[in-house]
Amino acid sequence: MSKRRKSRETAPKTKVRDIFVARPFEGLADEPEWVALRELVPAASAPLTLKPEIVEEYGDRSVTLSTVLPMAWPAMSRRDGKVLIGLQRHVQSGDVSRDLAVAVLNALSTEPGNTVSVPALPGEGLRLQDLLVDGSLEITMHDGFEYWLDADQMQDATVKASLERANASIYPTVRMAAAKAAYWCRVAPDKSHIRWVLSEPEDRALDTLARLSAAGELLLGEDTKFAGMFRAHGLLVPVWDLPGEPEGADFEAALADFAKRYADTLSVDGPLDAAARRAKQGLIGRQLTLR
């Protein structure tokens, strides 16, 4: 064995260190919507605007955020030159923002129509906050995933069959107007949910919900139930069980009333009273896992 080959084989490999960020979308104007699109919404998209220095380096290509892509790919570089970035993916590091930034940059570096390669652990580097011109997301809800494909791909029988399977997995979901990052979805013929990603830090949001619970003001009207809550990327997401029959629009007024109660209670300072402390413990015991 040559000394050069032996040196290559025995040299220590550079280890990529994973970095955990509890609130990866913190600092983005629409942080709760980023969380909602990653955790709650089956099919939606939103155009992204790159900073001028990124466009200058990588070229001016259309970039669209997608809740999910075929096979849960992290990115696509379509034949027509458009780039799609998937929020919901199988492989990820401890910093979702860094994962997405690497996906954007690698997709921009990939020739249209070619497969985008993205590392499992990207290490340190630019994050979404460094790449994007920040602002509110212009979200489009979709009934199917046809927006993934360009016109040529739609003619492929295998692709169309895969698309039909993906479309069959979508459950009805409506973006609510009464509160930002709130979504109604039908999870069974006789059951639906409203899930709302709260924008405040977890502790403050939890205290506010505890005060509302102690006052008996946590429901969205008759025949509704506060199912519990879960944590997602550093934010709190309360969930309500609703009857199956009414559509999302039928709960707009009730959600608006609750959003006002929440905002009014959010402004209350000081420690929780005994009833609110008990309610808080009850809420902590009702944490959900919704995936």
C-alpha positions, 0 to 999 in steps of 0.5 A, spaced: 500 500 500 502 506 498 504 511 503 499 516 500 493 511 500 495 509 507 495 517 509 488 518 505 485 512 509 487 513 516 486 521 516 480 523 520 474 524 517 471 531 518 465 530 523 459 535 521 456 537 528 448 537 528 446 544 531 439 544 535 435 550 534 428 550 538 425 556 534 428 555 527 423 560 524 424 565 529 425 572 526 421 571 520 415 575 520 410 569 519 413 565 524 407 561 526 405 560 518 411 557 517 410 552 523 403 551 521 405 549 514 410 544 516 406 541 521 398 542 520 397 543 512 397 537 507 397 541 501 399 549 500 404 553 497 407 560 497 412 564 493 419 566 496 423 572 494 430 571 495 435 577 497 438 581 491 445 578 493 443 571 493 440 572 486 446 575 484 450 569 486 445 564 484 441 567 478 434 569 478 430 563 478 423 562 481 423 559 488 416 556 491 415 553 498 411 547 498 408 543 504 411 537 501 414 534 495 414 527 491 417 522 496 418 528 501 424 530 497 427 536 500 427 540 493 426 540 486 429 543 480 424 543 475 425 542 467 422 549 466 427 552 471 422 553 477 425 551 484 420 548 489 422 547 496 419 542 501 417 543 508 415 536 510 421 531 509 424 525 512 431 527 513 432 533 517 437 536 522 436 540 529 436 546 525 430 546 520 431 553 518 438 551 516 436 545 512 431 549 508 437 554 506 441 548 504 435 546 500 434 552 497 442 553 495 443 546 492 436 547 488 439 553 485 445 550 483 442 544 480 441 544 473 433 544 471 430 537 471 436 534 475 435 531 482 437 536 487 442 533 492 441 535 500 446 533 505 442 530 512 446 534 516 448 541 513 452 544 519 453 551 520 452 556 514 446 561 512 439 560 514 432 562 511 433 568 515 439 570 511 436 568 504 429 571 504 426 578 503 422 577 509 414 578 509 408 575 510 407 569 506 402 569 500 399 562 502 395 558 496 391 552 499 391 546 494 386 540 493 391 536 490 399 536 488 398 538 481 402 544 482 408 540 483 409 538 476 410 542 469 406 541 463 411 535 460 411 531 467 403 531 467 403 527 461 407 521 464 403 515 466 407 513 472 407 520 474 400 521 474 399 515 478 403 517 483 400 524 483 393 520 484 396 516 490 398 523 493 392 527 492 388 521 495 392 522 502 389 529 503 384 531 508 380 537 507 383 543 510 381 550 510 385 556 512 381 560 517 380 568 517 379 569 524 386 568 526 393 568 523 396 561 522 389 557 524 386 551 520 380 547 520 381 540 518 376 534 517 379 528 520 374 523 520 366 523 517 364 525 524 370 529 527 374 536 525 379 540 528 381 547 529 388 548 530 392 554 531 399 556 532 400 561 537 405 566 536 407 568 543 413 564 547 410 558 550 410 560 557 406 566 556 401 562 551 400 557 556 399 562 562 394 565 557 390 559 556 390 557 563 387 563 565 382 562 560 381 555 562 380 557 569 374 562 567 371 557 563 372 561 556 376 555 553 371 553 548 369 555 541 361 554 542 357 548 544 358 541 542 366 543 541 371 540 546 378 543 548 382 537 546 389 539 548 395 542 545 402 540 542 409 544 541 411 545 535 418 548 533 418 552 540 410 555 539 404 552 542 398 549 538 392 548 541 387 544 538 379 543 539 375 538 537 369 540 533 363 536 530 364 533 523 358 536 519 359 544 519 365 546 515 370 551 517 367 557 515 361 556 520 366 556 526 369 563 524 365 567 528 367 563 534 374 563 533 374 570 532 370 571 539 376 566 542 381 570 539 379 576 542 378 573 549 385 570 548 388 577 546 385 581 552 387 575 557 394 576 554 395 583 556 394 581 563 400 581 567 402 578 574 402 571 577 397 566 576 392 565 581 390 558 584 385 556 579 389 558 573 395 554 576 390 548 577 388 549 570 395 550 567 397 543 570 391 540 567 393 543 560 400 540 561 397 534 562 393 534 556 399 535 551 398 531 544 402 528 539 399 530 532 403 528 526 
